[in-house]
Amino acid sequence: MLRSIERHLEQWKIDPVRKPLVIRGARQVGKTYSVRQLGKTFTHFVEVNFEKDRQLAGLFSGSLDPRPICEKLAVYYRTPIIAGSTLLFFDELQACPDAIRALRFFHEEFPELHFVAAGSLLEFALTEIPSHGVGRLANLFMHPLSFREFLTALGEEALAQMVMTGSAAHPLVDLFHRRLLELLRVFLIIGGMPEVVRHYVEQRDILGCQRLLDDIILTSRDDFAKYRHRAPLGRLDEVFHAIAFQTGCKFKYSGIDPTVKSTLYKECLDMLTLAGLVHKVQHTAARGIPLGAQIKPNMFKAILFDVGIHLRLQRNDISALLTSPQFDDINKGNIAEAFVGTELVKHSPPNLQPALYYWHREAKSSNAEVDYVLQKGDNIVPFEVKSGSKGSMQSMNLFLKERNLPYGVRISTENFSAYDAIQVVPLYAVGNLL
């Protein structure tokens, strides 16, 4: 499966002033696969897995000079490590703290070598080694497949291209619009985890995809055990599940268990966010840019990193979701809002930590909320998410008037269109907005 991040990897490869690259993201989102694909474009490829080959940690116990280290790795793997011809890949980097400390020296002492690192739960290891190479490394953040990548995996490149060229002036032919909505229905159920998408592409087996999602959820839960020194395993599990049921509204720790101190749940949520399993949607006053300078730290929503996992945790009846004549029914549990949030993350610049914002006003005379607020250049653009083709736009219009903004975006099951100051974008075309 071709991933959009692979284009960024190719650009990094030919950049004459590139830095060593660290690929960051949750477990099983395809980091290793994409690096291996890049490795095929080199004469030589050396993959060092520190969990599989734990004895290799001994190579980093003394000097961290990268050239002697590479000489030893070349002997061990019987593959030459030559600048310009070899891609050196450190995988599961979190298992070797000394290798993390060595990252900075690859930039300082051996900058001509193509060097990539990745790992599961790597964010935790990096925070514990503050001198690992800040300013000396490039970063790419990786996520599950977007809907556009899902279309490409299905062999629907023509449909994907059609979506990218759609607009209010050029809406899609109704036949293609309805086809995209049906494919979106499938994507919302199976999500974008590479293993699950691959199974669907090869087998068209949605029930099998559900079993794979269960396996991924269990694997993630097993990973929670590695955080036990930071927070109780049971509390982490409670927060993870609670997010699926609190999506679409302000996240409340008291909604999990009011007898447990919120500080404990906060620590758990912060860890899940650091691991890439959760994205916070921060409240912003949105009176100017940057949006992140106007947040209320304790006022936020939260979404899971994958819509398939979101829906699976809710244990909705997928047969009803697949056969319902009304697409609105797919939004049980605010999955449309979760989908839009994850799509915005996936289409954000991969070299930056993604950030999501929303706006909410509580007043006796007016209670209004805009689902997402984004900065596009020097402009603020509000988005409202509707699972169907109905729903008022009172909050949107109020926000536009108060902030004196030229337009807002309605994301729904409608075709591309526009009315007054509202641009209408189909759910399947969220990627166009960025």
C-alpha angles and dihedrals in degrees: 000000000000111000124200090230089064089071089057090050090053090050090050090052094058097039106114092207097042122148127216106285128231117194112206131191146102123304118281098015092122105266096138094043093054093048090050089052089053089048090062089067092061129076089234133023125191118189116191113193109191094194093051096039102036093162089070089074086080090070088067099045094093127024117009093206102137098215097062088042091054091048090056093044090051090055093045094050095033089230126117117244104210126165110249094015105054133061110206114202125190108196127186086020092170089074092067114048092181090058088054089053089051093059095087092054093057087064095042101040107022107024095149092066118095102236129174130178132189140157149162116269085005091145091069093051092048093053090054093053104051094176095056093119114296108181091013097075137064119222134208121188115213128199139175118289117293120228089257090055089047090056090050091049088054091053091251096129091138091056091047090052090047090055091051092055096045120114142153088270091048110032119180123266107265092243091059093040091057091044090054092049090054092049088048089053089058093046092052089055100045100029128203106290105135096230091051094046091048090052092050093047092051101037108017084221111148094176089054088051089055091054090050090051089053089053092050091049090051091047090051089050090051088053089056087068088068089062093055093108086060103040139354113278093230093055092050089052091049093053093046091054094041092060091063090057098040096049112129097032138066108291113246123192088201088062089069101049119335091203093064121083112256091224090067093050090046091056090050092050091048090053093049089049091050089050090055094244095112135038121205118218103207123209112242131187086220095205091136144334141330093046091200092065091065104051131127103224094208095046113077146120124227135214133186118248094245130040093211091058090044092056094041093055089053089055093219120176101262093190089062091046091051097047102036111118090213116072088203089076091067089070096073103137095020093280091155091061091045090049093051091049093051091046090053088052093048093050095046118107103286093219092064132069103252118246128194128192139184136184128229133173123194115194135146092244099034132029109182137164137182112203098219135008119195136184114229109183106307093338133093114222122190121209127200120194121215120180092207135022098273136074138100123268098213095127092047094049091047091051093048091050096046094047095038092232123166099225149353135205129241113201112199145124090282122110120253109295143127139220128183107323094339124100113201117215123179118243090245091059100056088119090066090067092069 
